[in-house]
Amino acid sequence: MRIRRTALAAAGLGLALTLAACGQNAAAPSAPPAESAAPAGAIKVGVILPETESSARWEGFDKPLLQQAMQAEGLDADIQNALGDEQKFATLADSMIASGVKVLVIASISSESGAAVAAQAKAQGIPTIDYDRLNLNGSSDYYVSFDNEKVGELQGQGLVQALEGTANPQIIEIEGAPTDNNATLFYNGQQRVLGPKYESGEYTLVQSQKIDDWDNQVGGTTFEQILTGNGGRVDGVVAANDGLAGAIITVLTKYGLNGQVPVTGQDATAAGLQAILRGDQYMTVYKPIKQEAEATAKLAAALANGDTAAADAIATDTVEDPEGNRTVKSVLLEPELITRDNVKKVIDDGAVPASEVCVAETSAACQELGIATS
């Protein structure tokens, strides 16, 4: 990727931006082959996922992988998606608790709604697991996720790597939802790498903006406003996930800047990997969700059987909940930096089918990198 400073392609370009479907991740990856249904009499576990709009991961990755992992542990998992609606999130929790689930796994829309559901379950004697997102001021017994500050560090490191040799680069940061603790952790990790460069004057931070609900369209519009307000100059963009990166790339393309400005990402979605192979996105962060799903299922099985010793043997890490003044037993998995050179790793792991990455625009790159589509 070549990096150059540029101004707006034409002064007459307006601020209006049509982002119909832009920035949204591509169709969810093919689901893994379904396993046989849970055996009759299997212990029932409830799983609530947060939404479908900001990332393809929840329905495309997490749901089928959690289903497989729960079945492998002999559990009968009821997996539902709240579709970004906090009232629906609460209603699903009510229904699952009433149905007699023995464990509740929650990937919340916000810490507030997640903590409320965890408290409700606890009052009924049902253990809860915070999945992927820690609910601040909550009461969940366990937490399973990735080292999310490390995710942010990898994003910062990727941007620094891409900007090597660029004098005083100007950076725009488009971050995740302020109600999502993970977004805060990503930001904290980014700042471990980028903060000293801003403070020393080596890099210039144009603006850092959080995006409510991880809304890709809002993220793209916000980025364009910041870009034009800075006279059309940007040398690097921190995008907190691949969905936001896609919206930002749409704006960069509008102004003839795509491929000239490195953009970060996260989740290693098919759309994000395509963008990397096209040269429009510099990096993403791969989080092997299969590992996350399997750890969650093992933890749920231990808790469903009342074996807290077994659960504690699985959750050997801890994280701090500063708002709840508590330490939460955790499973923290390792994320991985993905650039063009190691896109093949994600496909070889079976996380994303080659057929969804090696499309017409990227087939030559796939061939060069040894990514087989059959």
For each residue, the residues with C-beta under 8 A, 3 or more apart:
1: 162 259 260 262 279 282
2: 259 260
3: 162 163 165 166 169 235 236 260 261 262
4: 260
5: 170 233 235
6: 9 232 233 255 256 257 260
7: 231 232 233
8: 11 13 228 231 232 255
9: 6 13 255 256
10: 13
11: 8
12:
13: 8 9 10 254 255
14:
15: 224 225 228
16:
17: 220 221 224 250 251 254
18: 22
19: 22 23 216 217 220 221 247 250
20:
21: 24
22: 18 19 216 217 220 246 247 250
23: 19 216 217 219 220 243 244 245 246 247 248 249 250
24: 21 53 216 243 246
25: 28 55 56 57 242 243 246 267 269 270 271 272
26: 56 269 270 271 274 356
27: 56 60 270 356
28: 25 31 56 59 60 61
29: 56 60 61 269 270 351 352 353 356
30: 353 356
31: 28 34 60 63 64
32: 64 65 68 350
33:
34: 31 64 67 68
35: 67 68 71 72
36: 71
37: 71
38: 42 70 71 74 75 76 77
39: 42 74
40:
41:
42: 38 39 74 75 76
43: 74 75 76 102 301 304 305
44: 75 76 77 78 99 100 101 102
45: 70 75 76 77 78 101 102 103 104 105 300 304
46: 77 78 80 92 93 96 97 99 101 103 104 105
47: 66 70 77 78 79 80 104 105 106 107 131
48: 80 81 82 89 92 93 96 104 105 106 107 108 117
49: 58 59 62 63 79 80 81 82 107
50: 58 81 82 84 89 107 108 109 133
51: 54 58 81 82 83 84 109 213
52: 58 59 81 83 84
53: 24 84 213 214 215 216
54: 51 213 214 215 216 241 243 244
55: 25 58 214 241 242 243 267 269
56: 25 26 27 28 29 59 60 61 243 267 269 270 271
57: 25 60 61 62 267 269 289
58: 49 50 51 52 55 61 62 63 81 107
59: 28 49 52 56 62 63 81
60: 27 28 29 31 56 57 63 64 269
61: 28 29 56 57 58 64 65 289 351
62: 49 57 58 59 65 66 107 132 289 292 293
63: 31 49 58 59 60 66 67 79 81
64: 31 32 34 60 61 67 68
65: 32 61 62 68 69 289 290 292 293 294
66: 47 62 63 69 70 77 79 105 293 296 297
67: 34 35 63 64 70 71 77 79
68: 32 34 35 64 65 71 72 293
69: 65 66 72 73 290 293 294 296 297 298
70: 38 45 47 66 67 73 75 76 77 297 300
71: 35 36 37 38 67 68 74 75 77
72: 35 68 69 294 297
73: 69 70 297 298 300 301
74: 38 39 42 43 71 301
75: 38 42 43 44 45 70 71 297 300 301 304
76: 38 42 43 44 45 70
77: 38 44 45 46 47 66 67 70 71
78: 44 45 46 47 96 99 101
79: 47 49 63 66 67
80: 46 47 48 49 92 96
81: 48 49 50 51 52 58 59 63
82: 48 49 50 51 85 86 88 89 92 109
83: 51 52 88
84: 50 51 52 53 109 213
85: 82 88 89 109
86: 82 89 90 109 110 113
87: 90 91
88: 82 83 85 91 92
89: 48 50 82 85 86 92 93 108 109 113 117
90: 86 87 93 94 113 116 117
91: 87 88 94 95
92: 46 48 80 82 88 89 95 96
93: 46 48 89 90 96 97 104 106 117 120 121
94: 90 91 97 98 120
95: 91 92 98 99
96: 46 48 78 80 92 93 99 101 104
97: 46 93 94 101 104 120 121 124 126
98: 94 95
99: 44 46 78 95 96
100: 44
101: 44 45 46 78 96 97 104 126
102: 43 44 45 126 127 303 304
103: 45 46 126 127 128 129 300 303 304
104: 45 46 47 48 93 96 97 101 117 118 121 126 127 128 129
105: 45 46 47 48 66 128 129 131 296 300
106: 47 48 93 114 117 118 128 129 130 131 135 140
107: 47 48 49 50 58 62 130 131 132 133
108: 48 50 89 111 113 114 115 117 130 133 135
109: 50 51 82 84 85 86 89 113 114 179
110: 86 113 114 177 179 180
111: 108 114 115 133 134 135 136 137 138 179 180 181 323
112: 115 116 179
113: 86 89 90 108 109 110 116 117
114: 106 108 109 110 111 117 118 130 133 135 138 140
115: 108 111 112 118 119 135 136 137 138 139
116: 90 112 113 119 120
117: 48 89 90 93 104 106 108 113 114 120 121 128
118: 104 106 114 115 121 122 128 130 135 138 139 140
119: 115 116 122 123 138 139
120: 93 94 97 116 117 123 124
121: 93 97 104 117 118 124 126 127 128
122: 118 119 125 126 127 128 139
123: 119 120
124: 97 120 121
125: 122
126: 97 101 102 103 104 121 122
127: 102 103 104 121 122 141 142 303
128: 103 104 105 106 117 118 121 122 139 140 141 142
129: 103 104 105 106 140 141 142 143 144 296 299 300 303
130: 106 107 108 114 118 133 134 135 138 140 142 143 144 145 328
131: 47 105 106 107 144 145 292 296
132: 62 107 144 145 146 182 292
133: 50 107 108 111 114 130 145 180 181 182
134: 111 130 138 140 143 145 181 182 319 321 328
135: 106 108 111 114 115 118 130 138 140 181
136: 111 115 181 321 322 323 324
137: 111 115 321 323 324
138: 111 114 115 118 119 130 134 135 321 324
139: 115 118 119 122 128 324
140: 106 114 118 128 129 130 134 135 143 328
141: 127 128 129 303 311 329
142: 127 128 129 130 299 303 311 315 328 329 330 331
143: 129 130 134 140 315 319 328 329 330 331
144: 129 130 131 132 292 295 296 299 315 330 331
145: 130 131 132 133 134 148 182 292 330 331 332 333
146: 132 150 151 287 292 332 333 334 335
147: 150 151 332 333 334 335
148: 145 151 152 182 185 186 189
149: 152 153 185 186 188 189 192
150: 146 147 153 154 189 334 335
151: 146 147 148 154 155 185 186 189 266 285 287 335
152: 148 149 155 156 185 186 187 188 189 190 191 192
153: 149 150 156 157 189 190 192 193
154: 150 151 157 158 189 283 285 335 336 337
155: 151 152 158 159 186 189 190 238 240 264 265 266 283 285
156: 152 153 159 160 189 190 191 192 193 194 238
157: 153 154 160 161 193 337
158: 154 155 161 162 262 264 282 283 337 339
159: 155 156 162 163 171 193 194 236 238 262 264 282 283
160: 156 157 163 164 193 194 197
161: 157 158 164 282 283 339
162: 1 3 158 159 236 262 282 283
163: 3 159 160 166 169 203 235 236 262
164: 160 161
165: 3
166: 3 163 169 235 236
167:
168: 201 202 203 204
169: 3 163 166 203 204 235 236
170: 5 203 204 206 230 233 234 235 236
171: 159 194 198 203 204 205 206 234 235 236 237 238
172: 206 207 208 223 226 227 230 234 236 237 238
173: 187 190 205 207 208 209 237 238
174: 209 211 219 222 223 237 238 239 240 244 248
175: 183 186 187 208 209 210 211 238 240
176: 180 182 183 186 187 210 211 214 240 241 244
177: 110 180 183 210 211 212 213 214
178: 183 184 210 212
179: 109 110 111 112 212
180: 110 111 133 176 177 183 184 214
181: 111 133 134 135 136 184 185
182: 132 133 134 145 148 176 185 186
183: 175 176 177 178 180 186 187 210 214 240
184: 178 180 181 187 188
185: 148 149 151 152 181 182 188 189
186: 148 149 151 152 155 175 176 182 183 189 190 240 266
187: 152 173 175 176 183 184 190 191 208 240
188: 149 152 184 185 191 192
189: 148 149 150 151 152 153 154 155 156 185 186 192 193
190: 152 153 155 156 173 186 187 193 194 238
191: 152 156 187 188 194 195
192: 149 152 153 156 188 189 195
193: 153 156 157 159 160 189 190 196 197
194: 156 159 160 171 190 191 197 198 203 205 238
195: 191 192 198 199
196: 193 199 200
197: 160 193 194 200 202 203
198: 171 194 195 201 202 203 204 205
199: 195 196
200: 196 197
201: 168 198 204
202: 168 197 198
203: 163 168 169 170 171 194 197 198
204: 168 169 170 171 198 201
205: 171 173 194 198 208
206: 170 171 172 226 230 234
207: 172 173 226 229 230
208: 172 173 175 187 205 238
209: 173 174 175 222 226
210: 175 176 177 178 183
211: 174 175 176 177 214 215 218 219 222 240 244
212: 177 178 179 215 218
213: 51 53 54 84 177 218
214: 53 54 55 176 177 180 183 211 219 240 241 243 244
215: 53 54 211 212 218 219
216: 19 22 23 24 53 54 219 220 243 244 246 247
217: 19 22 23 220 221 247
218: 211 212 213 215 221 222
219: 23 174 211 214 215 216 222 223 239 243 244 247 248
220: 17 19 22 23 216 217 223 224 244 247 248 250 251
221: 17 19 217 218 224 225
222: 174 209 211 218 219 225 226
223: 172 174 219 220 226 227 237 247 248 251
224: 15 17 220 221 227 228 251 254
225: 15 221 222 228 229
226: 172 206 207 209 222 223 229 230
227: 172 223 224 230 232 233 234 251 255
228: 8 15 224 225 231 232
229: 207 225 226
230: 170 172 206 207 226 227 233 234
231: 7 8 228
232: 6 7 8 227 228 255
233: 5 6 7 170 227 230
234: 170 171 172 206 227 230 237 257 261
235: 3 5 163 166 169 170 171 261
236: 3 159 162 163 166 169 170 171 172 261 262 263
237: 171 172 173 174 223 234 245 248 252 261 262 263 264
238: 155 156 159 171 172 173 174 175 190 194 208 264
239: 174 219 242 244 245 248 263 264 265 266
240: 155 174 175 176 183 186 187 211 214 244 264 266
241: 54 55 176 214 244 245 265 266 267
242: 25 55 239 245 246 265 266 267 268 269 271 272 275 281 284
243: 23 24 25 54 55 56 214 216 219 246 247 267 269 271
244: 23 54 174 176 211 214 216 219 220 239 240 241 247 248 265
245: 23 237 239 241 242 248 249 263 264 265 272 275 281 284
246: 22 23 24 25 216 242 243 249 250 271 272 275
247: 19 22 23 216 217 219 220 223 243 244 250 251
248: 23 174 219 220 223 237 239 244 245 251 252 263
249: 23 245 246 252 253 258 263 275 280 281
250: 17 19 22 23 220 246 247 253 254
251: 17 220 223 224 227 247 248 254 255
252: 237 248 249 255 257 258 260 261 263 280
253: 249 250 256 257 258 280
254: 13 17 224 250 251
255: 6 8 9 13 227 232 251 252
256: 6 9 253 260
257: 6 234 252 253 260 261
258: 249 252 253 261 280
259: 1 2 278 279 280
260: 1 2 3 4 6 252 256 257
261: 3 234 235 236 237 252 257 258
262: 1 3 158 159 162 163 236 237 282 283
263: 236 237 239 245 248 249 252 275 280 281 282
264: 155 158 159 237 238 239 240 245 281 282 283 284
265: 155 239 241 242 244 245 272 275 276 281 283 284 285
266: 151 155 186 239 240 241 242 272 284 285 287
267: 25 55 56 57 241 242 243 272 284 285 287
268: 242 272 273 284 285 286 287 338 346 351 352
269: 25 26 29 55 56 57 60 242 243 272 273 284 352
270: 25 26 27 29 56 273 274 352 353 356 357
271: 25 26 56 242 243 246 274 275
272: 25 242 245 246 265 266 267 268 269 275 276 281 284
273: 268 269 270 276 277 284 338 343 346 347 352 357
274: 26 270 271 277 278 357 359 361 362
275: 242 245 246 249 263 265 271 272 278 280 281
276: 265 272 273 279 280 281 282 283 284 338 339 340 343
277: 273 274 340 343 357 361 362 365 366 369
278: 259 274 275 281 361 362 365
279: 1 259 276 340
280: 249 252 253 258 259 263 275 276
281: 242 245 249 263 264 265 272 275 276 278 284
282: 1 158 159 161 162 262 263 264 276 339
283: 154 155 158 159 161 162 262 264 265 276 337 338 339
284: 242 245 264 265 266 267 268 269 272 273 276 281 338
285: 151 154 155 265 266 267 268 335 336 337 338
286: 268 335 336 337 338 345 346 351
287: 146 151 266 267 268 292 333 335 336
288: 291 292 333 336 349 351
289: 57 61 62 65 292 293 351
290: 65 69 293 294 349 350 351
291: 288 294 295 333
292: 62 65 131 132 144 145 146 287 288 289 295 296 333
293: 62 65 66 68 69 289 290 296 297
294: 65 69 72 290 291 297 298
295: 144 291 292 298 299 314 331 333
296: 66 69 105 129 131 144 292 293 299 300 331
297: 66 69 70 72 73 75 293 294 300 301
298: 69 73 294 295 301 302 314
299: 129 142 144 295 296 302 303 311 314 315 331
300: 45 70 73 75 103 105 129 296 297 303 304
301: 43 73 74 75 297 298 304 305
302: 298 299 305 307 308 310 311 314
303: 102 103 127 129 141 142 299 300 306 307 308 311
304: 43 45 75 102 103 300 301
305: 43 301 302 310
306: 303
307: 302 303 310 311
308: 302 303 311 312
309: 312 313
310: 302 305 307 313 314
311: 141 142 299 302 303 307 308 314 315 329
312: 308 309 315 316 329
313: 309 310 316
314: 295 298 299 302 310 311 331
315: 142 143 144 299 311 312 329 330 331
316: 312 313 331
317: 329 330 331 332
318: 327 328 329 330
319: 134 143 327 328 330 332
320: 326 327 328
321: 134 136 137 138 324 325 326 327 328
322: 136 325
323: 111 136 137
324: 136 137 138 139 321
325: 321 322
326: 320 321
327: 318 319 320 321
328: 130 134 140 142 143 318 319 320 321
329: 141 142 143 311 312 315 317 318
330: 142 143 144 145 315 317 318 319
331: 142 143 144 145 295 296 299 314 315 316 317
332: 145 146 147 317 319
333: 145 146 147 287 288 291 292 295
334: 146 147 150
335: 146 147 150 151 154 285 286 287
336: 154 285 286 287 288 345
337: 154 157 158 283 285 286
338: 268 273 276 283 284 285 286 342 343 345 346
339: 158 161 276 282 283 342 343
340: 276 277 279 343 365 369
341: 369
342: 338 339 345 346
343: 273 276 277 338 339 340 346 347 357 369 371
344: 347 348 369 370 371
345: 286 336 338 342 348 349
346: 268 273 286 338 342 343 349 351 352
347: 273 343 344 350 351 352 353 354 357 371
348: 344 345
349: 288 290 345 346
350: 32 290 347
351: 29 61 268 286 288 289 290 346 347
352: 29 268 269 270 273 346 347 356 357
353: 29 30 270 347 356 357
354: 347 357 358 366 371 372 373
355: 358 373
356: 26 27 29 30 270 352 353 359
357: 270 273 274 277 343 347 352 353 354 362 366 371
358: 354 355 362 363 366 371 373
359: 274 356 362 363
360: 363
361: 274 277 278
362: 274 277 278 357 358 359 365 366
363: 358 359 360 366 367 373
364: 367 368
365: 277 278 340 362 368 369
366: 277 354 357 358 362 363 369 371 373
367: 363 364 370 371
368: 364 365
369: 277 340 341 343 344 365 366
370: 344 367
371: 343 344 347 354 357 358 366 367
372: 354
373: 354 355 358 363 366
374:
